[in-house]
């Protein structure tokens, strides 16, 4: 699970970033009453290491937000 802060980008740039993340198989967390638009999750193969999963997440979020910004990320890794 990744909390991503895409500060100082426009709505159009944010939409493009979100579309790229979704294409990379990241799923945006939303709730019916709250719009938690900066929390994402993805699944990895069962034997992926924590370090590898974090590197993949970091790389994909940075690549998806180029050239608009460098996101600030908090990454939570676990089996559930």
C-alpha positions, 0 to 999 in steps of 0.5 A: 500500500502506498500513500502518495503526495503529488504536490503542486501538480494540476488536475490534468497532470494528476489525471495523467499520473493516475491513468499511468498508475492504473495501467501499471496495475495500481488500484486507487483506494476510494471510500463512498463517503471520503475521497482518499485519492492518494492511497494505492495498492497492488499485488505482487507474486508470493515470494517477492521480498519486502525490499524488492516490492518497495523498490518496484513501488518507488520506481513505478510511482516516480516513473508515472509522475514524470515530468510533473513532479517527484512524489513523496511516498510512504510505502507499507509492505505486508502480506495483507 
